[in-house]
């Protein structure tokens, strides 16, 4: 699958070039990830939950959500899909019956190396034109941008100002 370069709405690209670049990069990166994960029977995002379980099997659904900054309902749906695919099982904690633990199945464990290989290919195809120094600068800059976004309180909805002007 070859991603076509996006033709930006002129004002979006001119007025907000950084936001446009982040948006188009994220969209293209996700499409490439989807093409690499599809042969493994996964959709983008599912592998991130599996990475968490490969690092520490038996995490609670709450912990999985906290680690990925996902809400409870999104985690529940993702875990259900992984369970239907035979990659994980769910069980109640013996210490606290309110807690649902997620465990890898044999099939889920068997996907670790193929998924890690897909991510290595994703990384290489994404950054093959960058030097090691440029990759480091990009990663550092992206982390700073993310920290700035996360440190900024949500803005009030702009709809109120639009409605007031009508």
Backbone bond lengths (Angstrom), bond angles and torsions (degrees), N, CA, C in turn:
res aa  C-N    CA-C-N  psi(-1)  N-CA   C-N-CA  omega(-1)  CA-C   N-CA-C  phi
1 X - - - 1.445 - - 1.524 108.21 -
2 X 1.311 116.12 122.26 1.451 121.06 178.99 1.511 108.84 -104.24
3 X 1.318 116.03 120.91 1.460 120.07 179.48 1.515 109.06 -75.83
4 X 1.315 115.56 131.27 1.455 120.95 176.35 1.516 108.68 -82.06
5 X 1.330 117.74 137.67 1.461 118.23 177.28 1.519 109.66 -61.56
6 X 1.298 114.93 137.23 1.458 119.78 -178.96 1.518 109.46 -76.22
7 X 1.319 115.28 137.72 1.458 119.97 172.60 1.514 106.11 -92.94
8 X 1.316 116.93 112.42 1.462 118.65 -174.07 1.513 112.18 -73.80
9 X 1.328 115.65 147.40 1.452 117.13 165.98 1.528 105.04 -59.19
10 X 1.299 116.86 128.17 1.455 120.86 -171.58 1.519 112.74 -50.56
11 X 1.327 116.93 -46.02 1.465 118.80 -177.19 1.529 111.69 -67.15
12 X 1.328 117.73 -36.10 1.469 119.92 179.83 1.522 110.56 -64.31
13 X 1.308 116.73 -45.69 1.460 120.25 -178.39 1.524 111.84 -69.86
14 X 1.318 116.81 -37.42 1.466 119.55 -178.59 1.521 112.09 -77.12
15 X 1.316 116.54 -43.77 1.462 120.15 -174.79 1.521 113.08 -79.52
16 X 1.312 117.16 -29.77 1.469 121.72 -174.58 1.528 110.16 -138.77
17 X 1.318 117.87 63.51 1.464 119.64 -173.24 1.526 114.08 -62.94
18 X 1.318 118.31 -34.45 1.460 120.30 179.61 1.528 110.44 -67.92
19 X 1.321 116.55 -46.90 1.468 119.75 179.01 1.521 110.79 -62.10
20 X 1.332 116.70 -40.48 1.468 119.53 178.53 1.525 110.08 -63.54
21 X 1.327 117.46 -42.94 1.463 121.05 -179.85 1.529 111.07 -63.17
22 X 1.328 117.21 -43.62 1.469 120.92 179.28 1.526 110.02 -63.45
23 X 1.328 116.96 -45.11 1.465 121.66 -179.70 1.525 110.97 -59.59
24 X 1.331 117.18 -50.79 1.462 119.60 -176.27 1.527 111.69 -69.60
25 X 1.325 117.31 -36.32 1.463 120.38 176.65 1.527 110.20 -63.19
26 X 1.327 117.02 -46.91 1.471 120.65 -179.01 1.525 111.00 -61.87
27 X 1.328 116.78 -42.56 1.468 120.45 -179.22 1.527 110.70 -64.49
28 X 1.326 117.39 -45.66 1.465 120.77 -179.47 1.527 111.59 -67.91
29 X 1.320 116.85 -38.73 1.465 121.40 179.19 1.525 110.09 -63.91
30 X 1.327 116.88 -42.90 1.467 120.74 178.98 1.529 110.84 -64.13
31 X 1.338 117.34 -39.76 1.464 120.56 178.83 1.529 110.62 -64.36
32 X 1.316 116.85 -41.34 1.464 120.47 177.48 1.526 110.15 -65.06
33 X 1.325 116.86 -43.73 1.469 120.48 177.30 1.526 110.23 -58.75
34 X 1.323 117.18 -43.25 1.468 121.08 179.81 1.524 110.70 -59.41
35 X 1.329 116.90 -41.99 1.468 119.82 -178.71 1.530 111.81 -67.77
36 X 1.318 117.14 -30.13 1.466 120.68 179.40 1.531 112.34 -82.21
37 X 1.322 116.83 -29.48 1.466 120.93 -178.21 1.529 112.74 -87.01
38 X 1.327 117.53 -26.88 1.467 121.12 -176.45 1.531 113.08 -54.63
39 X 1.336 119.61 -43.49 1.469 118.31 178.67 1.530 113.49 -61.88
40 X 1.327 116.50 -18.63 1.467 120.87 178.33 1.523 111.62 -92.68
41 X 1.337 116.55 -0.02 1.457 120.91 -179.62 1.514 113.52 80.01
42 X 1.329 117.45 20.77 1.465 121.39 -177.72 1.519 111.24 -117.11
43 X 1.313 114.56 154.83 1.452 122.93 172.85 1.526 107.76 -109.07
44 X 1.344 117.38 152.59 1.471 119.20 178.47 1.526 111.21 -53.60
45 X 1.298 115.41 135.17 1.459 122.25 -178.55 1.520 111.69 104.54
46 X 1.334 116.97 -37.28 1.460 119.21 179.59 1.526 111.07 -64.89
47 X 1.325 116.10 -35.86 1.466 118.90 -178.98 1.520 111.18 -66.81
48 X 1.336 117.22 -27.83 1.464 119.83 179.35 1.527 110.85 -66.39
49 X 1.336 115.94 -38.70 1.462 119.51 176.55 1.528 109.94 -67.02
50 X 1.327 116.02 -39.83 1.464 119.29 177.72 1.526 111.14 -64.22
51 X 1.337 117.93 -39.95 1.470 120.28 176.10 1.526 110.37 -55.62
52 X 1.330 116.95 -43.42 1.470 120.44 179.91 1.527 110.76 -61.76
53 X 1.327 116.72 -39.06 1.465 120.48 -179.22 1.529 111.38 -75.99
54 X 1.317 118.27 -33.48 1.470 119.63 175.82 1.517 110.08 -65.62
55 X 1.324 116.50 -33.48 1.466 120.13 177.62 1.524 111.71 -72.24
56 X 1.331 116.62 -34.65 1.467 121.10 -178.96 1.523 108.43 -159.11
57 X 1.321 116.44 96.80 1.463 121.17 -178.59 1.526 109.92 -68.60
58 X 1.320 116.00 150.11 1.456 120.83 176.99 1.514 113.97 85.30
59 X 1.304 117.52 24.82 1.470 120.30 177.24 1.528 109.25 -73.78
60 X 1.322 114.96 155.68 1.463 119.20 175.49 1.523 108.91 -79.00
61 X 1.332 115.73 157.21 1.464 119.70 176.86 1.520 110.06 -59.90
62 X 1.333 117.14 -37.30 1.465 120.37 178.98 1.521 110.75 -62.52
63 X 1.328 116.56 -44.06 1.462 120.30 179.54 1.529 110.79 -63.08
64 X 1.333 116.97 -41.67 1.464 120.12 177.61 1.529 110.74 -59.40
65 X 1.317 116.24 -41.93 1.461 120.16 178.23 1.512 112.46 -66.23
66 X 1.323 116.13 -43.52 1.468 120.30 -179.84 1.532 111.18 -62.57
67 X 1.316 116.86 -42.43 1.466 120.82 -178.33 1.526 112.18 -64.36
68 X 1.331 116.10 -32.60 1.461 120.34 -177.13 1.524 112.97 -104.18
69 X 1.337 115.88 2.17 1.466 121.46 -179.19 1.527 111.15 57.56
70 X 1.340 114.38 48.08 1.460 121.89 178.98 1.518 109.25 -114.70
71 X 1.330 116.28 150.08 1.458 119.01 177.36 1.529 110.21 -78.69
72 X 1.324 114.46 164.10 1.469 121.76 -174.46 1.526 112.39 -56.52
73 X 1.334 117.35 -44.72 1.467 119.53 -176.06 1.529 111.42 -66.73
74 X 1.322 117.75 -36.36 1.465 120.91 177.84 1.524 110.36 -65.16
75 X 1.325 116.71 -42.74 1.468 120.74 178.64 1.524 109.97 -63.98
76 X 1.324 116.89 -44.85 1.465 120.44 -178.93 1.528 110.94 -59.35
77 X 1.330 117.32 -44.33 1.470 120.83 179.17 1.523 111.01 -65.29
78 X 1.320 116.95 -42.49 1.470 120.48 -180.00 1.519 111.16 -63.42
79 X 1.321 116.52 -44.14 1.463 120.30 179.64 1.526 109.87 -64.63
80 X 1.331 117.91 -40.36 1.467 120.47 177.57 1.526 111.04 -59.77
81 X 1.328 116.78 -43.07 1.471 120.29 179.41 1.527 111.05 -64.66
82 X 1.326 116.47 -42.40 1.463 119.75 178.01 1.526 110.93 -65.27
83 X 1.325 116.27 -35.43 1.469 120.56 178.31 1.531 110.30 -67.78
84 X 1.336 116.82 -43.94 1.469 120.20 177.91 1.534 111.41 -61.52
85 X 1.324 116.51 -31.74 1.470 120.99 178.54 1.526 111.87 -79.07
86 X 1.336 117.30 -4.45 1.460 121.13 179.00 1.519 114.16 79.49
87 X 1.344 116.91 19.01 1.465 120.58 -176.94 1.519 113.37 -94.27
88 X 1.329 117.07 -24.67 1.467 121.64 179.75 1.524 109.47 -140.59
89 X 1.318 114.48 163.17 1.463 121.85 169.41 1.520 107.28 -126.91
90 X 1.323 115.20 157.21 1.468 120.73 176.67 1.517 108.65 -117.72
91 X 1.338 114.39 146.92 1.465 119.63 175.75 1.520 108.38 -150.15
92 X 1.316 115.37 158.63 1.468 120.60 176.25 1.520 109.22 -80.85
93 X 1.307 115.68 143.85 1.458 121.06 176.90 1.521 109.03 -66.95
94 X 1.332 116.77 137.37 1.467 120.21 177.00 1.528 110.45 -73.02
95 X 1.341 116.97 -21.55 1.463 121.38 179.97 1.523 112.45 -85.46
96 X 1.334 116.37 -31.48 1.465 120.98 -178.37 1.519 107.64 -148.38
97 X 1.310 116.47 105.07 1.455 122.59 -176.09 1.515 114.63 -61.61
98 X 1.327 117.22 -13.20 1.471 119.99 178.23 1.521 111.90 -81.42
99 X 1.330 116.66 -13.99 1.464 121.93 -175.00 1.526 109.89 -96.05
100 X 1.335 115.51 130.00 1.459 121.27 176.12 1.517 109.11 -101.20
101 X 1.328 115.77 124.07 1.463 122.02 179.08 1.522 109.45 -99.46
102 X 1.315 115.90 145.46 1.464 121.82 -179.03 1.523 108.13 -116.45
103 X 1.330 115.48 127.80 1.467 121.84 -178.34 1.523 109.85 -124.20
104 X 1.308 115.54 143.34 1.456 121.25 174.82 1.521 110.39 -72.08
105 X 1.319 115.78 145.20 1.461 121.03 169.77 1.529 107.44 -92.33
106 X 1.315 116.10 176.16 1.466 119.84 175.54 1.529 109.48 -58.46
107 X 1.321 116.18 -42.44 1.471 121.10 179.25 1.533 110.85 -62.04
108 X 1.320 117.09 -39.57 1.463 120.91 178.12 1.517 112.02 -66.58
109 X 1.325 116.67 -40.30 1.467 120.26 178.09 1.527 110.89 -66.66
110 X 1.331 116.11 -35.50 1.466 120.59 -178.25 1.529 112.38 -67.05
111 X 1.311 117.74 -19.99 1.471 120.86 179.64 1.529 113.30 -81.00
112 X 1.325 117.61 -10.47 1.467 118.93 -173.05 1.527 112.84 -56.21
113 X 1.306 118.47 -53.87 1.471 119.67 -176.80 1.528 112.22 -65.95
114 X 1.337 119.91 -42.99 1.469 118.32 176.52 1.533 113.36 -61.62
115 X 1.325 117.55 -37.27 1.466 119.82 178.85 1.526 110.12 -70.25
116 X 1.313 117.44 -41.94 1.471 119.76 177.72 1.536 110.20 -62.06
117 X 1.327 117.09 -37.12 1.469 120.57 177.07 1.532 110.38 -66.59
118 X 1.326 117.05 -39.99 1.471 120.45 177.70 1.520 110.37 -63.13
119 X 1.332 116.47 -40.85 1.467 119.41 178.80 1.526 111.27 -68.41
120 X 1.313 117.99 -35.79 1.469 120.19 176.56 1.529 109.83 -64.01
121 X 1.329 116.20 -40.50 1.468 119.60 177.17 1.528 110.66 -66.76
122 X 1.318 116.90 -40.50 1.466 121.20 177.09 1.522 110.19 -58.60
123 X 1.311 116.36 -45.63 1.470 121.72 179.11 1.527 110.80 -61.35
124 X 1.322 115.98 -46.21 1.465 120.05 -177.49 1.529 111.08 -67.27
125 X 1.318 117.18 -44.15 1.467 119.69 -179.21 1.521 111.51 -68.74
126 X 1.319 116.86 -28.74 1.460 120.76 178.62 1.522 111.11 -73.90
127 X 1.313 117.17 -42.00 1.467 120.43 -168.52 1.524 114.45 -117.66
128 X 1.320 118.17 16.19 1.471 119.71 -175.55 1.523 113.59 -60.03
129 X 1.323 117.59 -25.37 1.470 119.40 -178.11 1.532 112.58 -88.73
130 X 1.332 117.26 0.35 1.465 121.06 -179.49 1.524 110.68 -102.12
131 X 1.317 115.82 143.99 1.464 120.54 173.57 1.530 108.54 -74.21
132 X 1.312 116.36 169.11 1.470 120.46 177.35 1.525 110.63 -58.98
133 X 1.323 116.78 -40.98 1.469 120.26 178.48 1.524 111.42 -64.64
134 X 1.326 116.97 -41.71 1.463 120.26 179.11 1.532 111.20 -65.48
135 X 1.323 116.72 -37.62 1.468 119.97 176.95 1.528 110.21 -62.09
136 X 1.324 115.96 -43.39 1.467 120.19 179.92 1.527 110.91 -64.12
137 X 1.322 116.85 -43.73 1.470 120.77 178.63 1.527 110.00 -62.76
138 X 1.328 116.90 -43.27 1.464 119.78 179.42 1.523 110.72 -61.80
139 X 1.333 117.45 -47.65 1.467 120.85 -179.01 1.523 111.03 -60.99
140 X 1.319 116.93 -41.59 1.467 121.15 178.67 1.524 111.01 -65.34
141 X 1.321 116.30 -43.96 1.465 120.68 179.56 1.524 110.83 -64.80
142 X 1.321 117.06 -43.64 1.465 120.50 178.74 1.528 110.61 -61.49
143 X 1.328 117.59 -40.75 1.470 120.98 178.20 1.529 110.73 -63.65
144 X 1.316 117.27 -39.31 1.471 120.86 178.23 1.528 110.82 -66.49
145 X 1.326 117.05 -41.29 1.466 120.06 178.07 1.527 110.63 -63.54
146 X 1.321 116.67 -43.40 1.463 120.63 178.49 1.521 110.86 -61.95
147 X 1.325 117.32 -44.43 1.469 120.88 178.70 1.524 110.61 -61.13
148 X 1.320 117.08 -39.57 1.469 120.33 178.91 1.523 111.00 -64.87
149 X 1.330 116.30 -42.10 1.467 119.99 178.67 1.521 110.15 -63.80
150 X 1.332 116.80 -45.79 1.462 120.47 -177.34 1.521 112.38 -69.06
151 X 1.324 118.15 -24.69 1.467 121.74 179.86 1.525 112.46 -84.99
152 X 1.324 116.59 -11.49 1.456 121.17 -177.63 1.517 109.42 -91.98
153 X 1.340 117.42 124.25 1.463 118.21 177.64 1.522 109.99 -64.47
154 X 1.325 116.47 150.62 1.464 118.95 179.64 1.528 110.62 -58.19
155 X 1.307 115.10 139.75 1.468 120.17 178.38 1.519 109.20 -77.42
156 X 1.329 116.61 149.54 1.463 118.11 174.78 1.523 109.25 -63.64
157 X 1.308 115.31 150.93 1.457 119.71 179.54 1.519 110.25 -59.33
158 X 1.301 115.30 135.98 1.458 120.37 -179.89 1.523 112.09 -78.65
159 X 1.322 116.97 -9.75 1.461 119.63 -179.68 1.519 111.34 -58.74
160 X 1.320 116.63 -34.77 1.463 119.18 -178.86 1.520 111.26 -60.35
161 X 1.327 117.81 -41.01 1.461 119.53 -179.67 1.518 110.87 -72.15
162 X 1.332 117.54 -32.01 1.464 120.40 177.12 1.519 109.65 -68.58
163 X 1.332 115.80 -45.19 1.465 119.37 179.97 1.522 110.84 -63.61
164 X 1.326 117.39 -36.99 1.462 120.87 -178.53 1.521 111.45 -67.11
165 X 1.338 117.05 -28.59 1.460 119.43 -178.10 1.518 112.70 -83.39
166 X 1.314 117.80 -9.04 1.473 120.71 -178.71 1.502 111.97 -82.53
